[in-house]
Amino acid sequence: MGTEQPEVEHEQALAVGTSPSVGRFRLDLADDSWWWSDEIYAMHGFERGEVVPSTELMATHKHPDDRKDVDHVVRNAVSDREPFSSVHRIVDAHGAVRTVAVVGRAELDDAGDPTAVTGYFVDLTAAQQSAGQAQATEAIRAAAASRGTIEQAKGIVMAARGGDANAAFDVLRETGSRRETRLRVVAEELVAAVAHRSADDGPLTADELDRLLAEAG
């Protein structure tokens, strides 16, 4: 019982808050160009049209203390061809510090070569503040180290069904309850199943997501 409590706390830290802002991104590897949804502009303190998203712009907004931990994340997704996640801080254009989770995966062509990286930014700032600064920071950093798969799975659910991070977390939790399986196992199985999909399969649909959740295990 005692060994399970930290896991519960980390899951609650990742799920806490009401309707956190979720934005989509795409990095085209051919020319290193980025596309952001309006939510990601807002997380960085901008409106669409004020700036052009770029790798350099994102680097300038990473919190100095977190840069060494996140600089390699997207590039590793390209080399490893595996879904990824990162929880770190950014400093927006007004000087405000935000805690964000980034989840995504590389898109592959017919030859299996990566052509783009796509995914989501989830603004966890409100969750961190509501849980208490010190406690939430510790929980979120522990989640970044050991709970990355749950963030990946939440991103997959959001991509297929829409909705926010809380709704995605509820889908995973309800699936685990129905199957009498730990949430971490549900997330691992879903991420593994999606990782084995072909690039020709196209975007994951809600119906396919439901089938994967029902058949995993």
N, C-alpha and C positions, 0 to 999 in steps of 0.2 A: 504493500500500500504506500509506504513512504517513498519508494523509488518512482512511483507514478506521479506524484504531486508536481514536480517541476515541469513535467510534460504538460499537465493540465494548465499550469500557470502560463506556459509559453503559448499554448493554443488560445487561451483567453486574451493574452496580450495582442496576438495577431488578429483576433476577431473583434476586439473591443471597439466601441465608437458607433456612431450612427452615420451610415451612408458615406464612408470616406470617399474622397475624390479619386476616380480611376481614369487614367488616360492611356491611349494607345500610341505606340511608336513603331517606326520601321526604319532600319538602316540599310540602304542599298550599298552592297559591298563593291559594286563596279566603280562607283565614283565617290564613295564615302559620304553620301548625302543622306540627311535625316528627314523624316516626316514626323511631326508631332500633332496629336489632337489638341483641341483648345485647352483641355485640362492640364496637359503638361506645360504649355505656355504659362498658364496661371500658377502652377506650382513653382515655376522659376521667376515669377513676378512680372510676366510680360503678357501682352495681348498679341494675337496672331497679326503678323505684319510688322511688328516692332523690331524683330530680330529674325535672322535666318538660323535655324537649328544646325548645329555642327558639333563635331567631336570636340573641337577647341572650346566652344561656348560651354558645353557641358562640363569640361574639365575646370573651367574658371569658377563654376558654381558648386563644385564638390567641396564639402567641408574639409579644411586643411588636415584635420586629424584623421579623416577617413579615406583620403586619396589613395594611400598605399594599399588599402584593402579592396578597393573597387576598380582600380585602373585596368586590371587584367580580366575582369569578369566577362565583358562582351567578346573580347578577342578569344578567350578560352572557349566560348560557345561556338566560335567559328572553327577552331582547331579540333575541339572534341566532338562537335556535332551533337551535343546533348543539351536538353533544356537547362536553364540556369536561373538562379535567383540571387539577389543581394539586398541587404537592408543597410542603409547608410544615410548620412545627413547631407543636405544641400543648403546653400545660402542663396536666397532669392535676390532679385535685383534691388530690393528695399532693405537688405541686410538681415531679414528674418531667417532663422534656422528652421528647416523642415526635415522630418524623418520620413524617408520614402522606402518602399519595397519595390524592386524592379524584378520582373519575371519575364522570361522570353525563351526563344529557341531560334536556331538557325533554319532557314529555308534552303532546301537542296534542289539542284536541277536533276535531270534524268541520269546524269553520270555520277550523282552523289556528291557533287561539289557545292559548297555553300554559296548562295547568291545574295542572301539578305538575312537580317536578324530582325525579328518582330516580337512584340510583347506589350507589357503593361507597366505603367508606374502607378503605385497605390500610395496615396498620402496618408501616412500613419501618425501625423503630428498631433491630431486631436486625440487619438488613442493614447499616445504617450502622455499628453498633458492630463487626461482624465484619470489615468492610472497612477499618476504621481511621477514626477520627473525621475527620481533615482531608481525606483522600483521598475518602471516601464523600460528605462534604458537598459537595465540589467537583463530584463526578460527578453527584450527585442534583440539584444546582441547575442544572447544565448540561442534565441530562435534562429538568428542568422547563421550560427555555427552548426546547429543540429536539426533545425526544422525547415531547411531550404526546400525539401520535397513537398511539404504542405503548401508553401507559397507557390511552387510550380503548379501543383494540382489546382489551387485556387485560380491561378491565371488561366489554366486550361478550361475550367468551368465557366469563368467569365467570358472567355473567347467564344465558347459554344452557345451559352445561354444568355449572355448579356448580364445586366445586373451588377451589383457592387460586391466588394470583398466579403461582407457579412453574409450575403445570400449564398455566395460560393462556399463559404465555410460551412453554412448550414447544410448544403447538399452533401458535402463530404461527411459531416458528422451524422446526418440521418442515414446515409448509406452504411456507415460503420455500425450504427445501432441496429439497423435492419439485418445486417449480416453477422452481428455479434463479433465484429472485427475492430481492432484498434484503428483510430483515425489515421495514424501514421502508415499503417499497412495499406489502407484504402488509397492514400495518396501515392505511395510507392508503386502500387499496381497500376493506377491510372497513368502516372507519368511514364512508366515502362511501356504500357500499351500504346500510348500516343507516340513515343519515341520510335516505335517500330512501324508506324504508318508510312506509306510511300508518299513522296512529294506529289505523285499523280492523284492521290486521294482527295486533294483539295482541302478546304477548311473543314474543321471538325464541326458537325452539325449537332443540334441538341438531341436528336434521335440517336445518333451514333454514340454520343456521350452517355446517354441512358443505358445503351446496350453494353458499353464498356464497363460502366459501374456495376451492372447486373452480372456480367460474365467474369469479371476479374476474380482471381483467387484460384 
